[in-house]
Amino acid sequence: MLEKIQILLQYLLPKYWITYLVGLGASWKGGWITRYAILLFIHIYKIDIKESDKPNLTDYATFNAFFTRKLHKNARPIDTNPSTLIIPADGIITQIGKISQTNIFQVKNAPYHLDGLLAGHDNIIDYFINGSFVIIYIPPQNCHRIYMPCTGTLREVLYIPGNLFSVHPKITKNMPNIFSRNERVICLFETNFGYMAQILIGAIIVGSIETTWLGTITPPREGIVRHWRYSSNNTNTDDSITLQKGHEMGLFKLGSTVINLFGDKKVILNNLLQPYDIARIGMPLAQGYSQRK
């Protein structure tokens, strides 16, 4: 009964207004009120603030500054094996496995399709048929910054407008196609292990999705698809962007979900990782097979 109420609320709640108002509150410089609210948040969620590169609460003028805090450089050791891809975010692995043709996984007997997740862009879909995927949910208490699983050269970015349904696992396991219905930012990278997509999913009270090269992508939320294309490193043009393994690529202002897609026979996922395992940045996600000579 509770699950049905939670799903009903996803349709009834004014999600955009809630997100807008929460965003205003999170960006408010409230002095001691903000610091007390952050302290209360740390206590409720049992956050180890010593993992942050700024453990002093006076360094956070707003809730957003705290939500987007950087981790201390030694907080998450990065697996340095060049053939190892790493977990890109702190959170919970909700799904991991193989893509069957274009079906990613099923919720309530309804399959997720690459076509829906990638908004029908066949030039991107073709890279990931029969490939692999991992979905990591980022709870509010975790670091909201997203990192690179391996070194990659950016080729395309797509902003797909959509809904702002909650991406909490209790909702996503009972409500089909949330990831294909919500707004999202799709980043396509060319790597030594074939193409990789890193997809940042929007959700209710996620005030902003940003990347390190474009800055804030949303808001504004204008309902318009946006598409950026980038040159490869070999062309020596100004818009060539290569991000190194373990380097930051984006962030959420409040937690959400990141999805990674890999091509067929390009990587072998770490068989020790299972749904609902705790994910930590830098841990081994997969072993890759180099496609470059």
N, C-alpha and C positions, 0 to 999 in steps of 0.2 A: 504494500500500500504506500509506504514512504517513497519507494522508487518511482511509483506512478505520479505522486505529487511533485517530486523533484523534476521529473520530465515535463509535466504540465507547466510548471513554473518557467521552464526554458522558453516556452512559447508565449507566456503571459507577461513576463517581466519586461519592462522597457529597457532592454539591455544597452542600447546606445546611450541613453540618458544616464543610466547608472554608471556606465564606463566613463562618461564625460565628467560627472560629478566626483567620482572617486579620483579621477585624474587631477581635477582641480585641488582636491584635498591633499593628494600625495605630493603636489608641487608647492604647497603652501609652506612658507617659512614661519613656523609657529613658535620659534624659540624654545622655552622650557616645556611647552605643551608638546611640541614635536618630539623633543628628546624623551619625555616621559612616555609618550605613545610608543616610541621605538623600544624603550626599555621594557615596557609591558609586552610588546610583540616578541622580543627576545626571550622573555620569561615563559610565555605561553608556548612558544614553538621550540624552546630549548636549543636556541641557536648558539653555536660556539663562535662568539665575536672575535676570538683570538685568531681565527682562520682568515679574517679580513686583513687587508693591508693597512686599514685604518681602524684599529680597535677602540679608539676613543670616540664616544658618542657625540662629542662637541664638533667632530669633523663632518657631521651629517646635518645640514641645514634643513633638509626636507626628507619626507618619507621616500621619495624617489631616489634621492642620493643614497639612502640606506638600501633600498631594494636592488639598486644596480651596483652595489659595492663590489670592488675587485677583491679577489682572494690574494692572500699573501703568496709571494713567489714560491715558497716552499710548501704550501698547503696541499698541492696536488702534483706529486711527481709525475712526469710524463714518460711513458715507455719510449725509449729512444731507438728501439729496433726499427730500421728504415722500412721493413716489410710489415710492421704492425700498425694497424689503424686503431685510434684511441676513441674512447667514449667522449662525446663533445660537450656534455652538460651534466651537472649534478641533478639527480632526480630519481625517478622510478621507471624501470623498463616495463612498459605495459604490454608491448608485443614485440616479438623478434622472430625472424625466420625467413623462409624462401617465398618468393613471389611465384605463384603458379600461373603461367602465361601472363595475364594482366591482372589476376586476382591477388590482392595483397593478403587479406584475411577476412574473416566473417564476423559480423555482429548480428545476433538474433536471426541467423541463417541468411542474412543479407550481405553479400560480398562487397568489400571495398575494391574498386577498380582503379588502375593507374589512370585511366581516361578521366575519371572524375577528380582525382587528387591533383592531376597535372593539367586540369582545365582543357583537355582535348588537344593539347599541343603534341601532335604526332612525332615531330622531330625530337622531342624530349622523351616521350613514352617509349619509343623504339629502343632506347639505350637500356631500359630496365626490365624488359620482358624476360621472365624466368630468372630474374636477379634475386637480390636479398634486400631486407629492410630491417630497420629498428625504429621503435617509437619510444621516446623518453618524455614522460610527464614531469614538469618542473613545479613542485609545490611552492606556495608562497614563501616558505622559510629558506628555500635554497638560493644559491647564487643564480642570478638571472642572466648571466653572460654565457654566450655560446661560442665554442671553440672549434678549430678545424681538426677532424679526425686524421687527416694526412695533408701533405702539401698539395695545393691545387691552384690552377689558373682559372680565373672566373671567365665564363663564356656568356652566360645569360642570367638576367634577373627578371622575374615576373611578379608583379603585385596583382593578386586576384581578390577583388572585393567580395564580401560575403557576410554571413551572419556572425553573431558573437555568442554562440552557445558555450556553456561551460565545457571545459575539457577534462574535468575531474574524472578519474577512471570509473567511478560509479555511474556517471552519466554516459560516457563514451561506450561502455559495454552494453548499455540498454537502449541507446538511441543511434540508429544507423546513420552512417555517412556524415558524421559531424565534421571530420577533417576535410571532406570534399565540399561541405556547405559553408564552413567558416572562412573568413578572410585569411589570406596566407601570403607569405613571401617565399617564392621558389628560387633558389640559387643553384645554378648548374655550374659545376667545376670539372675541368679536365685534369686528371691526375695520372700518376704512374700506374694506377690500377683501373684504368678506364674512366668513364664518366661517373660522377657522384652528384646526387642532388641533396641539398640540405634545405629543409622546408620548415619555416617558422610559422606556427599556427596562431592566429589571433583568437581571443576569447573574451568573455565578459570580464570587465574591470582590468583588462590588459590595456593600459593607457597608450602604449606606444610600442611599435616594432622598429628597430633600428639596425643598420649594418655599419661597419666601420668605414666603408667607402662612400655610401650614399647619405649617411646620417639618418634622420627620421624619415621613414617611408609612410607610416600611418600613425597618428592622424596627419592631414585631414582624411576623412572617409567620404569620398565623393562618388563612390560607386563606379569608378572607371578603371578598367584594366590598364596597367602600365607595364611597359616592356623595355628593358635596357639590354643592349648587346655590347660585348667587349672583345677586343682583339686578343690573339694569343701572344705569348711572350716573344715568339719568333719574329713578329712584325715590327718590334721596336717602336711602337706607337705610344702616345701618352696615356691612352686609356687601358693599357695592359695592366692587369692586377693579378698578382700571385700572392697567396697567403700560405705561410709555412705551417706545418703540423704543430698543433698546440697553441697557435696564435688565435687571438679573439677575432670573431667574424661578425658578431651581432649581439643584440640584447633585447630583452623584454622589460618594460616597466610594469612589473608584477609577473608572476610565473605563468607559463603556458606549456606548450609542447613543441618538441623538435622531432622531425622525421628525417631519417637518412635512407636513401635508396642507392643501391650499387648494382652494377651490371652482372649478367650471367657469367659464371665461371671467372669472375674478376677477384672476388674475395671469398674467404671461408670464415663465417661468423664463429666467434668464440663459443664452443659448445657448452661451456660452464655457465653461460648467461641464460637466464630463464625469465619469463614474465613475472613481474613484481619483485625482481631483484633490485637492490639499491645500486644506482649508477653514480660513479664518481669520475670527474674529468681526469683524463690521463690513463685510466685503466684500459687494458687491451680489449678492443671490440672485435677485431677480425685480423686475419692474415691476408695480405694482398699478393697478387701475382702481377709482377711488373709487365706493362704493355709497351714500355718504351725501351729502346735499345741505345 
